């Protein structure tokens, strides 16, 4: 799933470890989210969204991800 975690984190000038510490996960989790290799739980997405003062929908690119998912169903 596409997110804007990396963009927000870099704009805030914080490291992956600093973000991980703020949301109580490992830096490896943040790295995996940024590489789109791991989808955060709803609670983790909410915690990250709070850090950056954005909505979960914005953080997780909800509109874009829904379009991609809908397209994948159309190709079945």
N, CA, C, O and CB atoms as a CASP TS submission, in Angstrom:
PFRMAT TS
TARGET T0000
AUTHOR 0000-0000-0000
METHOD Language model
MODEL 1
PARENT N/A
ATOM      1  N   UNK     1       0.840  -1.174   0.000  1.00  0.00           N
ATOM      2  CA  UNK     1       0.000   0.000   0.000  1.00  0.00           C
ATOM      3  C   UNK     1       0.887   1.241   0.000  1.00  0.00           C
ATOM      4  O   UNK     1       1.863   1.339   0.744  1.00  0.00           O
ATOM      5  CB  UNK     1      -0.957  -0.004   1.215  1.00  0.00           C
ATOM      6  N   UNK     2       0.517   2.172  -0.851  1.00  0.00           N
ATOM      7  CA  UNK     2       1.258   3.420  -0.924  1.00  0.00           C
ATOM      8  C   UNK     2       0.894   4.300   0.268  1.00  0.00           C
ATOM      9  O   UNK     2      -0.275   4.418   0.634  1.00  0.00           O
ATOM     10  CB  UNK     2       0.972   4.153  -2.253  1.00  0.00           C
ATOM     11  N   UNK     3       1.910   4.913   0.865  1.00  0.00           N
ATOM     12  CA  UNK     3       1.703   5.895   1.924  1.00  0.00           C
ATOM     13  C   UNK     3       2.616   7.093   1.653  1.00  0.00           C
ATOM     14  O   UNK     3       3.485   7.044   0.782  1.00  0.00           O
ATOM     15  CB  UNK     3       1.987   5.274   3.339  1.00  0.00           C
ATOM     16  N   UNK     4       2.405   8.151   2.403  1.00  0.00           N
ATOM     17  CA  UNK     4       3.296   9.313   2.303  1.00  0.00           C
ATOM     18  C   UNK     4       4.142   9.453   3.564  1.00  0.00           C
ATOM     19  O   UNK     4       4.576  10.552   3.910  1.00  0.00           O
ATOM     20  CB  UNK     4       2.483  10.601   2.064  1.00  0.00           C
ATOM     21  N   UNK     5       4.371   8.340   4.245  1.00  0.00           N
ATOM     22  CA  UNK     5       5.149   8.364   5.490  1.00  0.00           C
ATOM     23  C   UNK     5       6.545   8.937   5.241  1.00  0.00           C
ATOM     24  O   UNK     5       6.996   9.818   5.974  1.00  0.00           O
ATOM     25  CB  UNK     5       5.254   6.942   6.091  1.00  0.00           C
ATOM     26  N   UNK     6       7.219   8.443   4.221  1.00  0.00           N
ATOM     27  CA  UNK     6       8.588   8.889   3.958  1.00  0.00           C
ATOM     28  C   UNK     6       8.632  10.385   3.665  1.00  0.00           C
ATOM     29  O   UNK     6       9.492  11.097   4.182  1.00  0.00           O
ATOM     30  CB  UNK     6       9.188   8.106   2.786  1.00  0.00           C
ATOM     31  N   UNK     7       7.710  10.856   2.840  1.00  0.00           N
ATOM     32  CA  UNK     7       7.685  12.275   2.486  1.00  0.00           C
ATOM     33  C   UNK     7       7.435  13.149   3.718  1.00  0.00           C
ATOM     34  O   UNK     7       8.100  14.166   3.913  1.00  0.00           O
ATOM     35  CB  UNK     7       6.606  12.539   1.426  1.00  0.00           C
ATOM     36  N   UNK     8       6.477  12.742   4.539  1.00  0.00           N
ATOM     37  CA  UNK     8       6.176  13.510   5.751  1.00  0.00           C
ATOM     38  C   UNK     8       7.339  13.479   6.734  1.00  0.00           C
ATOM     39  O   UNK     8       7.678  14.491   7.347  1.00  0.00           O
ATOM     40  CB  UNK     8       4.914  12.969   6.424  1.00  0.00           C
ATOM     41  N   UNK     9       7.942  12.308   6.875  1.00  0.00           N
ATOM     42  CA  UNK     9       9.065  12.164   7.813  1.00  0.00           C
ATOM     43  C   UNK     9      10.231  13.039   7.381  1.00  0.00           C
ATOM     44  O   UNK     9      10.829  13.737   8.200  1.00  0.00           O
ATOM     45  CB  UNK     9       9.515  10.689   7.911  1.00  0.00           C
ATOM     46  N   UNK    10      10.552  12.999   6.094  1.00  0.00           N
ATOM     47  CA  UNK    10      11.671  13.804   5.598  1.00  0.00           C
ATOM     48  C   UNK    10      11.372  15.295   5.720  1.00  0.00           C
ATOM     49  O   UNK    10      12.254  16.079   6.073  1.00  0.00           O
ATOM     50  CB  UNK    10      11.979  13.449   4.138  1.00  0.00           C
ATOM     51  N   UNK    11      10.135  15.689   5.430  1.00  0.00           N
ATOM     52  CA  UNK    11       9.763  17.107   5.554  1.00  0.00           C
ATOM     53  C   UNK    11       9.866  17.579   7.002  1.00  0.00           C
ATOM     54  O   UNK    11      10.181  18.739   7.266  1.00  0.00           O
ATOM     55  CB  UNK    11       8.335  17.336   5.030  1.00  0.00           C
ATOM     56  N   UNK    12       9.598  16.670   7.931  1.00  0.00           N
ATOM     57  CA  UNK    12       9.687  17.006   9.360  1.00  0.00           C
ATOM     58  C   UNK    12      11.123  16.971   9.862  1.00  0.00           C
ATOM     59  O   UNK    12      11.409  17.445  10.962  1.00  0.00           O
ATOM     60  CB  UNK    12       8.832  16.046  10.184  1.00  0.00           C
ATOM     61  N   UNK    13      12.024  16.413   9.066  1.00  0.00           N
ATOM     62  CA  UNK    13      13.432  16.361   9.455  1.00  0.00           C
ATOM     63  C   UNK    13      13.720  15.364  10.563  1.00  0.00           C
ATOM     64  O   UNK    13      14.611  15.584  11.383  1.00  0.00           O
ATOM     65  CB  UNK    13      13.885  17.714   9.885  1.00  0.00           C
ATOM     66  N   UNK    14      12.968  14.263  10.593  1.00  0.00           N
ATOM     67  CA  UNK    14      13.230  13.244  11.608  1.00  0.00           C
ATOM     68  C   UNK    14      13.671  11.941  10.955  1.00  0.00           C
ATOM     69  O   UNK    14      13.355  11.674   9.796  1.00  0.00           O
ATOM     70  CB  UNK    14      11.982  13.008  12.473  1.00  0.00           C
ATOM     71  N   UNK    15      14.389  11.154  11.697  1.00  0.00           N
ATOM     72  CA  UNK    15      14.895   9.888  11.184  1.00  0.00           C
ATOM     73  C   UNK    15      13.829   8.792  11.314  1.00  0.00           C
ATOM     74  O   UNK    15      12.826   8.952  12.010  1.00  0.00           O
ATOM     75  CB  UNK    15      16.182   9.481  11.932  1.00  0.00           C
ATOM     76  N   UNK    16      14.075   7.695  10.634  1.00  0.00           N
ATOM     77  CA  UNK    16      13.183   6.538  10.767  1.00  0.00           C
ATOM     78  C   UNK    16      13.149   6.066  12.217  1.00  0.00           C
ATOM     79  O   UNK    16      12.090   5.696  12.724  1.00  0.00           O
ATOM     80  CB  UNK    16      13.636   5.386   9.837  1.00  0.00           C
ATOM     81  N   UNK    17      14.282   6.078  12.875  1.00  0.00           N
ATOM     82  CA  UNK    17      14.339   5.651  14.275  1.00  0.00           C
ATOM     83  C   UNK    17      13.545   6.591  15.174  1.00  0.00           C
ATOM     84  O   UNK    17      12.842   6.139  16.077  1.00  0.00           O
ATOM     85  CB  UNK    17      15.792   5.577  14.751  1.00  0.00           C
ATOM     86  N   UNK    18      13.651   7.884  14.937  1.00  0.00           N
ATOM     87  CA  UNK    18      12.902   8.840  15.749  1.00  0.00           C
ATOM     88  C   UNK    18      11.393   8.647  15.586  1.00  0.00           C
ATOM     89  O   UNK    18      10.647   8.695  16.563  1.00  0.00           O
ATOM     90  CB  UNK    18      13.292  10.272  15.375  1.00  0.00           C
ATOM     91  N   UNK    19      10.952   8.431  14.349  1.00  0.00           N
ATOM     92  CA  UNK    19       9.530   8.182  14.121  1.00  0.00           C
ATOM     93  C   UNK    19       9.112   6.876  14.787  1.00  0.00           C
ATOM     94  O   UNK    19       8.067   6.805  15.433  1.00  0.00           O
ATOM     95  CB  UNK    19       9.218   8.141  12.610  1.00  0.00           C
ATOM     96  N   UNK    20       9.926   5.859  14.625  1.00  0.00           N
ATOM     97  CA  UNK    20       9.638   4.561  15.237  1.00  0.00           C
ATOM     98  C   UNK    20       9.480   4.701  16.751  1.00  0.00           C
ATOM     99  O   UNK    20       8.560   4.131  17.337  1.00  0.00           O
ATOM    100  CB  UNK    20      10.755   3.550  14.910  1.00  0.00           C
ATOM    101  N   UNK    21      10.363   5.447  17.373  1.00  0.00           N
ATOM    102  CA  UNK    21      10.281   5.651  18.819  1.00  0.00           C
ATOM    103  C   UNK    21       8.982   6.358  19.209  1.00  0.00           C
ATOM    104  O   UNK    21       8.372   6.029  20.226  1.00  0.00           O
ATOM    105  CB  UNK    21      11.487   6.462  19.309  1.00  0.00           C
ATOM    106  N   UNK    22       8.568   7.319  18.407  1.00  0.00           N
ATOM    107  CA  UNK    22       7.353   8.079  18.721  1.00  0.00           C
ATOM    108  C   UNK    22       6.095   7.232  18.613  1.00  0.00           C
ATOM    109  O   UNK    22       5.120   7.479  19.323  1.00  0.00           O
ATOM    110  CB  UNK    22       7.235   9.276  17.802  1.00  0.00           C
ATOM    111  N   UNK    23       6.104   6.234  17.730  1.00  0.00           N
ATOM    112  CA  UNK    23       4.899   5.423  17.521  1.00  0.00           C
ATOM    113  C   UNK    23       5.038   4.007  18.088  1.00  0.00           C
ATOM    114  O   UNK    23       4.174   3.158  17.872  1.00  0.00           O
ATOM    115  CB  UNK    23       4.580   5.346  16.035  1.00  0.00           C
ATOM    116  N   UNK    24       6.126   3.763  18.811  1.00  0.00           N
ATOM    117  CA  UNK    24       6.342   2.512  19.552  1.00  0.00           C
ATOM    118  C   UNK    24       6.474   1.275  18.657  1.00  0.00           C
ATOM    119  O   UNK    24       5.884   0.229  18.929  1.00  0.00           O
ATOM    120  CB  UNK    24       5.207   2.302  20.516  1.00  0.00           C
ATOM    121  N   UNK    25       7.258   1.418  17.587  1.00  0.00           N
ATOM    122  CA  UNK    25       7.589   0.269  16.740  1.00  0.00           C
ATOM    123  C   UNK    25       9.084   0.291  16.463  1.00  0.00           C
ATOM    124  O   UNK    25       9.784   1.208  16.893  1.00  0.00           O
ATOM    125  CB  UNK    25       6.772   0.290  15.402  1.00  0.00           C
ATOM    126  N   UNK    26       9.575  -0.714  15.749  1.00  0.00           N
ATOM    127  CA  UNK    26      10.994  -0.728  15.399  1.00  0.00           C
ATOM    128  C   UNK    26      11.233   0.115  14.152  1.00  0.00           C
ATOM    129  O   UNK    26      10.313   0.370  13.376  1.00  0.00           O
ATOM    130  CB  UNK    26      11.488  -2.173  15.176  1.00  0.00           C
ATOM    131  N   UNK    27      12.455   0.535  13.973  1.00  0.00           N
ATOM    132  CA  UNK    27      12.799   1.286  12.758  1.00  0.00           C
ATOM    133  C   UNK    27      12.583   0.416  11.525  1.00  0.00           C
ATOM    134  O   UNK    27      12.282   0.922  10.444  1.00  0.00           O
ATOM    135  CB  UNK    27      14.266   1.782  12.815  1.00  0.00           C
ATOM    136  N   UNK    28      12.737  -0.890  11.692  1.00  0.00           N
ATOM    137  CA  UNK    28      12.515  -1.838  10.588  1.00  0.00           C
ATOM    138  C   UNK    28      11.064  -1.766  10.088  1.00  0.00           C
ATOM    139  O   UNK    28      10.809  -1.903   8.891  1.00  0.00           O
ATOM    140  CB  UNK    28      12.850  -3.284  11.042  1.00  0.00           C
ATOM    141  N   UNK    29      10.133  -1.553  10.998  1.00  0.00           N
ATOM    142  CA  UNK    29       8.726  -1.413  10.616  1.00  0.00           C
ATOM    143  C   UNK    29       8.529  -0.164   9.772  1.00  0.00           C
ATOM    144  O   UNK    29       7.838  -0.205   8.754  1.00  0.00           O
ATOM    145  CB  UNK    29       7.825  -1.361  11.863  1.00  0.00           C
ATOM    146  N   UNK    30       9.124   0.935  10.182  1.00  0.00           N
ATOM    147  CA  UNK    30       9.015   2.187   9.424  1.00  0.00           C
ATOM    148  C   UNK    30       9.648   2.012   8.045  1.00  0.00           C
ATOM    149  O   UNK    30       9.078   2.436   7.039  1.00  0.00           O
ATOM    150  CB  UNK    30       9.694   3.361  10.189  1.00  0.00           C
ATOM    151  N   UNK    31      10.808   1.396   7.999  1.00  0.00           N
ATOM    152  CA  UNK    31      11.477   1.139   6.717  1.00  0.00           C
ATOM    153  C   UNK    31      10.570   0.324   5.798  1.00  0.00           C
ATOM    154  O   UNK    31      10.431   0.640   4.616  1.00  0.00           O
ATOM    155  CB  UNK    31      12.818   0.397   6.938  1.00  0.00           C
ATOM    156  N   UNK    32       9.959  -0.718   6.340  1.00  0.00           N
ATOM    157  CA  UNK    32       9.086  -1.584   5.536  1.00  0.00           C
ATOM    158  C   UNK    32       7.849  -0.845   5.036  1.00  0.00           C
ATOM    159  O   UNK    32       7.410  -1.061   3.906  1.00  0.00           O
ATOM    160  CB  UNK    32       8.660  -2.801   6.350  1.00  0.00           C
ATOM    161  N   UNK    33       7.287   0.023   5.872  1.00  0.00           N
ATOM    162  CA  UNK    33       6.135   0.824   5.444  1.00  0.00           C
ATOM    163  C   UNK    33       6.550   1.748   4.313  1.00  0.00           C
ATOM    164  O   UNK    33       5.848   1.856   3.307  1.00  0.00           O
ATOM    165  CB  UNK    33       5.553   1.641   6.626  1.00  0.00           C
ATOM    166  N   UNK    34       7.683   2.413   4.470  1.00  0.00           N
ATOM    167  CA  UNK    34       8.162   3.344   3.451  1.00  0.00           C
ATOM    168  C   UNK    34       8.467   2.652   2.126  1.00  0.00           C
ATOM    169  O   UNK    34       8.329   3.262   1.065  1.00  0.00           O
ATOM    170  CB  UNK    34       9.398   4.059   3.948  1.00  0.00           C
ATOM    171  N   UNK    35       8.876   1.402   2.173  1.00  0.00           N
ATOM    172  CA  UNK    35       9.178   0.639   0.956  1.00  0.00           C
ATOM    173  C   UNK    35       7.954  -0.088   0.405  1.00  0.00           C
ATOM    174  O   UNK    35       8.059  -0.850  -0.557  1.00  0.00           O
ATOM    175  CB  UNK    35      10.282  -0.365   1.235  1.00  0.00           C
ATOM    176  N   UNK    36       6.792   0.152   1.019  1.00  0.00           N
ATOM    177  CA  UNK    36       5.534  -0.489   0.624  1.00  0.00           C
ATOM    178  C   UNK    36       5.603  -2.006   0.730  1.00  0.00           C
ATOM    179  O   UNK    36       4.967  -2.723  -0.043  1.00  0.00           O
ATOM    180  CB  UNK    36       5.172  -0.093  -0.796  1.00  0.00           C
ATOM    181  N   UNK    37       6.389  -2.493   1.703  1.00  0.00           N
ATOM    182  CA  UNK    37       6.519  -3.927   1.937  1.00  0.00           C
ATOM    183  C   UNK    37       5.662  -4.385   3.122  1.00  0.00           C
ATOM    184  O   UNK    37       5.541  -5.583   3.379  1.00  0.00           O
ATOM    185  CB  UNK    37       7.983  -4.286   2.180  1.00  0.00           C
ATOM    186  N   UNK    38       5.075  -3.433   3.835  1.00  0.00           N
ATOM    187  CA  UNK    38       4.281  -3.739   5.020  1.00  0.00           C
ATOM    188  C   UNK    38       3.155  -2.719   5.122  1.00  0.00           C
ATOM    189  O   UNK    38       3.386  -1.516   4.995  1.00  0.00           O
ATOM    190  CB  UNK    38       5.161  -3.735   6.311  1.00  0.00           C
ATOM    191  N   UNK    39       1.952  -3.197   5.348  1.00  0.00           N
ATOM    192  CA  UNK    39       0.808  -2.312   5.549  1.00  0.00           C
ATOM    193  C   UNK    39       0.603  -2.111   7.046  1.00  0.00           C
ATOM    194  O   UNK    39       0.430  -3.080   7.785  1.00  0.00           O
ATOM    195  CB  UNK    39      -0.479  -2.892   4.881  1.00  0.00           C
ATOM    196  N   UNK    40       0.621  -0.861   7.495  1.00  0.00           N
ATOM    197  CA  UNK    40       0.459  -0.624   8.925  1.00  0.00           C
ATOM    198  C   UNK    40      -0.941  -1.006   9.393  1.00  0.00           C
ATOM    199  O   UNK    40      -1.904  -0.913   8.631  1.00  0.00           O
ATOM    200  CB  UNK    40       0.741   0.839   9.256  1.00  0.00           C
ATOM    201  N   UNK    41      -1.047  -1.429  10.630  1.00  0.00           N
ATOM    202  CA  UNK    41      -2.367  -1.666  11.227  1.00  0.00           C
ATOM    203  C   UNK    41      -3.095  -0.329  11.312  1.00  0.00           C
ATOM    204  O   UNK    41      -2.487   0.733  11.175  1.00  0.00           O
ATOM    205  CB  UNK    41      -2.246  -2.335  12.650  1.00  0.00           C
ATOM    206  N   UNK    42      -4.373  -0.395  11.535  1.00  0.00           N
ATOM    207  CA  UNK    42      -5.147   0.834  11.665  1.00  0.00           C
ATOM    208  C   UNK    42      -4.619   1.690  12.812  1.00  0.00           C
ATOM    209  O   UNK    42      -4.506   2.908  12.679  1.00  0.00           O
ATOM    210  CB  UNK    42      -6.627   0.513  11.884  1.00  0.00           C
ATOM    211  N   UNK    43      -4.296   1.055  13.932  1.00  0.00           N
ATOM    212  CA  UNK    43      -3.799   1.801  15.091  1.00  0.00           C
ATOM    213  C   UNK    43      -2.440   2.445  14.794  1.00  0.00           C
ATOM    214  O   UNK    43      -2.205   3.592  15.176  1.00  0.00           O
ATOM    215  CB  UNK    43      -3.687   0.872  16.313  1.00  0.00           C
ATOM    216  N   UNK    44      -1.558   1.728  14.126  1.00  0.00           N
ATOM    217  CA  UNK    44      -0.255   2.295  13.789  1.00  0.00           C
ATOM    218  C   UNK    44      -0.416   3.446  12.797  1.00  0.00           C
ATOM    219  O   UNK    44       0.244   4.477  12.928  1.00  0.00           O
ATOM    220  CB  UNK    44       0.673   1.210  13.207  1.00  0.00           C
ATOM    221  N   UNK    45      -1.285   3.272  11.813  1.00  0.00           N
ATOM    222  CA  UNK    45      -1.528   4.358  10.850  1.00  0.00           C
ATOM    223  C   UNK    45      -2.054   5.592  11.578  1.00  0.00           C
ATOM    224  O   UNK    45      -1.664   6.718  11.271  1.00  0.00           O
ATOM    225  CB  UNK    45      -2.536   3.909   9.751  1.00  0.00           C
ATOM    226  N   UNK    46      -2.940   5.369  12.542  1.00  0.00           N
ATOM    227  CA  UNK    46      -3.481   6.486  13.315  1.00  0.00           C
ATOM    228  C   UNK    46      -2.382   7.185  14.120  1.00  0.00           C
ATOM    229  O   UNK    46      -2.332   8.413  14.174  1.00  0.00           O
ATOM    230  CB  UNK    46      -4.592   5.994  14.256  1.00  0.00           C
ATOM    231  N   UNK    47      -1.512   6.406  14.735  1.00  0.00           N
ATOM    232  CA  UNK    47      -0.414   6.995  15.518  1.00  0.00           C
ATOM    233  C   UNK    47       0.522   7.822  14.626  1.00  0.00           C
ATOM    234  O   UNK    47       0.926   8.926  14.994  1.00  0.00           O
ATOM    235  CB  UNK    47       0.387   5.884  16.236  1.00  0.00           C
ATOM    236  N   UNK    48       0.857   7.283  13.467  1.00  0.00           N
ATOM    237  CA  UNK    48       1.733   8.013  12.545  1.00  0.00           C
ATOM    238  C   UNK    48       1.030   9.280  12.056  1.00  0.00           C
ATOM    239  O   UNK    48       1.647  10.343  11.989  1.00  0.00           O
ATOM    240  CB  UNK    48       2.138   7.115  11.341  1.00  0.00           C
ATOM    241  N   UNK    49      -0.247   9.172  11.718  1.00  0.00           N
ATOM    242  CA  UNK    49      -1.012  10.340  11.260  1.00  0.00           C
ATOM    243  C   UNK    49      -1.022  11.434  12.324  1.00  0.00           C
ATOM    244  O   UNK    49      -0.920  12.618  12.005  1.00  0.00           O
ATOM    245  CB  UNK    49      -2.457   9.936  10.904  1.00  0.00           C
ATOM    246  N   UNK    50      -1.144  11.035  13.581  1.00  0.00           N
ATOM    247  CA  UNK    50      -1.140  12.016  14.675  1.00  0.00           C
ATOM    248  C   UNK    50       0.199  12.748  14.761  1.00  0.00           C
ATOM    249  O   UNK    50       0.237  13.957  14.990  1.00  0.00           O
ATOM    250  CB  UNK    50      -1.444  11.324  16.015  1.00  0.00           C
ATOM    251  N   UNK    51       1.285  12.021  14.578  1.00  0.00           N
ATOM    252  CA  UNK    51       2.615  12.641  14.638  1.00  0.00           C
ATOM    253  C   UNK    51       2.719  13.769  13.613  1.00  0.00           C
ATOM    254  O   UNK    51       3.289  14.825  13.890  1.00  0.00           O
ATOM    255  CB  UNK    51       3.724  11.584  14.388  1.00  0.00           C
ATOM    256  N   UNK    52       2.157  13.529  12.422  1.00  0.00           N
ATOM    257  CA  UNK    52       2.302  14.494  11.327  1.00  0.00           C
ATOM    258  C   UNK    52       1.081  15.401  11.147  1.00  0.00           C
ATOM    259  O   UNK    52       1.043  16.216  10.225  1.00  0.00           O
ATOM    260  CB  UNK    52       2.568  13.757  10.040  1.00  0.00           C
ATOM    261  N   UNK    53       0.087  15.259  12.024  1.00  0.00           N
ATOM    262  CA  UNK    53      -1.117  16.098  11.980  1.00  0.00           C
ATOM    263  C   UNK    53      -1.834  16.006  10.631  1.00  0.00           C
ATOM    264  O   UNK    53      -2.215  17.016  10.039  1.00  0.00           O
ATOM    265  CB  UNK    53      -0.751  17.553  12.269  1.00  0.00           C
ATOM    266  N   UNK    54      -2.008  14.769  10.163  1.00  0.00           N
ATOM    267  CA  UNK    54      -2.766  14.510   8.941  1.00  0.00           C
ATOM    268  C   UNK    54      -3.796  13.428   9.258  1.00  0.00           C
ATOM    269  O   UNK    54      -3.734  12.791  10.309  1.00  0.00           O
ATOM    270  CB  UNK    54      -1.821  14.075   7.754  1.00  0.00           C
ATOM    271  N   UNK    55      -4.728  13.229   8.355  1.00  0.00           N
ATOM    272  CA  UNK    55      -5.709  12.157   8.537  1.00  0.00           C
ATOM    273  C   UNK    55      -5.099  10.829   8.092  1.00  0.00           C
ATOM    274  O   UNK    55      -4.126  10.802   7.338  1.00  0.00           O
ATOM    275  CB  UNK    55      -7.016  12.456   7.743  1.00  0.00           C
ATOM    276  N   UNK    56      -5.679   9.743   8.562  1.00  0.00           N
ATOM    277  CA  UNK    56      -5.241   8.416   8.129  1.00  0.00           C
ATOM    278  C   UNK    56      -5.467   8.277   6.627  1.00  0.00           C
ATOM    279  O   UNK    56      -4.651   7.680   5.924  1.00  0.00           O
ATOM    280  CB  UNK    56      -5.997   7.297   8.906  1.00  0.00           C
ATOM    281  N   UNK    57      -6.570   8.828   6.141  1.00  0.00           N
ATOM    282  CA  UNK    57      -6.875   8.765   4.713  1.00  0.00           C
ATOM    283  C   UNK    57      -5.776   9.424   3.883  1.00  0.00           C
ATOM    284  O   UNK    57      -5.357   8.893   2.854  1.00  0.00           O
ATOM    285  CB  UNK    57      -8.220   9.436   4.427  1.00  0.00           C
ATOM    286  N   UNK    58      -5.317  10.584   4.343  1.00  0.00           N
ATOM    287  CA  UNK    58      -4.244  11.281   3.636  1.00  0.00           C
ATOM    288  C   UNK    58      -2.930  10.516   3.749  1.00  0.00           C
ATOM    289  O   UNK    58      -2.223  10.340   2.757  1.00  0.00           O
ATOM    290  CB  UNK    58      -4.075  12.702   4.185  1.00  0.00           C
ATOM    291  N   UNK    59      -2.609  10.067   4.946  1.00  0.00           N
ATOM    292  CA  UNK    59      -1.368   9.328   5.187  1.00  0.00           C
ATOM    293  C   UNK    59      -1.271   8.098   4.288  1.00  0.00           C
ATOM    294  O   UNK    59      -0.211   7.799   3.739  1.00  0.00           O
ATOM    295  CB  UNK    59      -1.276   8.910   6.658  1.00  0.00           C
ATOM    296  N   UNK    60      -2.382   7.396   4.147  1.00  0.00           N
ATOM    297  CA  UNK    60      -2.399   6.128   3.405  1.00  0.00           C
ATOM    298  C   UNK    60      -2.863   6.274   1.958  1.00  0.00           C
ATOM    299  O   UNK    60      -3.145   5.275   1.297  1.00  0.00           O
ATOM    300  CB  UNK    60      -3.290   5.143   4.109  1.00  0.00           C
ATOM    301  N   UNK    61      -2.945   7.505   1.463  1.00  0.00           N
ATOM    302  CA  UNK    61      -3.324   7.739   0.061  1.00  0.00           C
ATOM    303  C   UNK    61      -4.571   6.928  -0.293  1.00  0.00           C
ATOM    304  O   UNK    61      -4.587   6.199  -1.285  1.00  0.00           O
ATOM    305  CB  UNK    61      -2.154   7.370  -0.894  1.00  0.00           C
ATOM    306  N   UNK    62      -5.604   7.064   0.521  1.00  0.00           N
ATOM    307  CA  UNK    62      -6.788   6.228   0.391  1.00  0.00           C
ATOM    308  C   UNK    62      -7.380   6.244  -1.017  1.00  0.00           C
ATOM    309  O   UNK    62      -7.656   5.184  -1.578  1.00  0.00           O
ATOM    310  CB  UNK    62      -7.828   6.672   1.378  1.00  0.00           C
ATOM    311  N   UNK    63      -7.576   7.414  -1.590  1.00  0.00           N
ATOM    312  CA  UNK    63      -8.187   7.493  -2.927  1.00  0.00           C
ATOM    313  C   UNK    63      -7.349   6.750  -3.963  1.00  0.00           C
ATOM    314  O   UNK    63      -7.874   5.977  -4.764  1.00  0.00           O
ATOM    315  CB  UNK    63      -8.361   8.962  -3.354  1.00  0.00           C
ATOM    316  N   UNK    64      -6.055   6.990  -3.935  1.00  0.00           N
ATOM    317  CA  UNK    64      -5.162   6.343  -4.898  1.00  0.00           C
ATOM    318  C   UNK    64      -5.139   4.830  -4.711  1.00  0.00           C
ATOM    319  O   UNK    64      -5.201   4.084  -5.688  1.00  0.00           O
ATOM    320  CB  UNK    64      -3.748   6.904  -4.769  1.00  0.00           C
ATOM    321  N   UNK    65      -5.050   4.376  -3.475  1.00  0.00           N
ATOM    322  CA  UNK    65      -5.012   2.943  -3.200  1.00  0.00           C
ATOM    323  C   UNK    65      -6.334   2.259  -3.554  1.00  0.00           C
ATOM    324  O   UNK    65      -6.341   1.113  -4.002  1.00  0.00           O
ATOM    325  CB  UNK    65      -4.681   2.703  -1.734  1.00  0.00           C
ATOM    326  N   UNK    66      -7.448   2.961  -3.353  1.00  0.00           N
ATOM    327  CA  UNK    66      -8.743   2.382  -3.726  1.00  0.00           C
ATOM    328  C   UNK    66      -8.838   2.207  -5.241  1.00  0.00           C
ATOM    329  O   UNK    66      -9.337   1.187  -5.717  1.00  0.00           O
ATOM    330  CB  UNK    66      -9.900   3.270  -3.217  1.00  0.00           C
ATOM    331  N   UNK    67      -8.366   3.191  -5.995  1.00  0.00           N
ATOM    332  CA  UNK    67      -8.382   3.087  -7.461  1.00  0.00           C
ATOM    333  C   UNK    67      -7.529   1.911  -7.930  1.00  0.00           C
ATOM    334  O   UNK    67      -7.938   1.151  -8.808  1.00  0.00           O
ATOM    335  CB  UNK    67      -7.877   4.398  -8.102  1.00  0.00           C
ATOM    336  N   UNK    68      -6.349   1.767  -7.345  1.00  0.00           N
ATOM    337  CA  UNK    68      -5.472   0.650  -7.715  1.00  0.00           C
ATOM    338  C   UNK    68      -6.117  -0.690  -7.400  1.00  0.00           C
ATOM    339  O   UNK    68      -6.033  -1.631  -8.190  1.00  0.00           O
ATOM    340  CB  UNK    68      -4.130   0.762  -6.991  1.00  0.00           C
ATOM    341  N   UNK    69      -6.758  -0.771  -6.245  1.00  0.00           N
ATOM    342  CA  UNK    69      -7.417  -2.026  -5.874  1.00  0.00           C
ATOM    343  C   UNK    69      -8.598  -2.315  -6.797  1.00  0.00           C
ATOM    344  O   UNK    69      -8.789  -3.455  -7.220  1.00  0.00           O
ATOM    345  CB  UNK    69      -7.890  -1.974  -4.410  1.00  0.00           C
ATOM    346  N   UNK    70      -9.387  -1.294  -7.110  1.00  0.00           N
ATOM    347  CA  UNK    70     -10.519  -1.476  -8.014  1.00  0.00           C
ATOM    348  C   UNK    70     -10.047  -1.955  -9.391  1.00  0.00           C
ATOM    349  O   UNK    70     -10.688  -2.802 -10.013  1.00  0.00           O
ATOM    350  CB  UNK    70     -11.311  -0.162  -8.149  1.00  0.00           C
ATOM    351  N   UNK    71      -8.925  -1.408  -9.859  1.00  0.00           N
ATOM    352  CA  UNK    71      -8.386  -1.824 -11.154  1.00  0.00           C
ATOM    353  C   UNK    71      -7.953  -3.280 -11.121  1.00  0.00           C
ATOM    354  O   UNK    71      -8.111  -4.002 -12.105  1.00  0.00           O
ATOM    355  CB  UNK    71      -7.207  -0.936 -11.555  1.00  0.00           C
ATOM    356  N   UNK    72      -7.415  -3.707 -10.006  1.00  0.00           N
ATOM    357  CA  UNK    72      -6.964  -5.105  -9.918  1.00  0.00           C
ATOM    358  C   UNK    72      -8.166  -6.056  -9.975  1.00  0.00           C
ATOM    359  O   UNK    72      -8.049  -7.162 -10.503  1.00  0.00           O
ATOM    360  CB  UNK    72      -6.154  -5.338  -8.607  1.00  0.00           C
ATOM    361  N   UNK    73      -9.317  -5.639  -9.439  1.00  0.00           N
ATOM    362  CA  UNK    73     -10.519  -6.466  -9.510  1.00  0.00           C
ATOM    363  C   UNK    73     -11.089  -6.494 -10.919  1.00  0.00           C
ATOM    364  O   UNK    73     -11.645  -7.507 -11.345  1.00  0.00           O
ATOM    365  CB  UNK    73     -11.571  -5.958  -8.533  1.00  0.00           C
ATOM    366  N   UNK    74     -10.955  -5.385 -11.646  1.00  0.00           N
ATOM    367  CA  UNK    74     -11.454  -5.338 -13.011  1.00  0.00           C
ATOM    368  C   UNK    74     -10.705  -6.285 -13.926  1.00  0.00           C
ATOM    369  O   UNK    74     -11.250  -6.736 -14.934  1.00  0.00           O
ATOM    370  CB  UNK    74     -11.364  -3.937 -13.546  1.00  0.00           C
ATOM    371  N   UNK    75      -9.465  -6.592 -13.590  1.00  0.00           N
ATOM    372  CA  UNK    75      -8.629  -7.447 -14.419  1.00  0.00           C
ATOM    373  C   UNK    75      -8.801  -8.931 -14.120  1.00  0.00           C
ATOM    374  O   UNK    75      -8.098  -9.763 -14.694  1.00  0.00           O
ATOM    375  CB  UNK    75      -7.194  -7.069 -14.243  1.00  0.00           C
ATOM    376  N   UNK    76      -9.724  -9.268 -13.233  1.00  0.00           N
ATOM    377  CA  UNK    76      -9.951 -10.690 -12.909  1.00  0.00           C
ATOM    378  C   UNK    76     -10.774 -11.384 -13.951  1.00  0.00           C
ATOM    379  O   UNK    76     -11.051 -12.576 -13.825  1.00  0.00           O
ATOM    380  CB  UNK    76     -10.630 -10.829 -11.572  1.00  0.00           C
TER
END
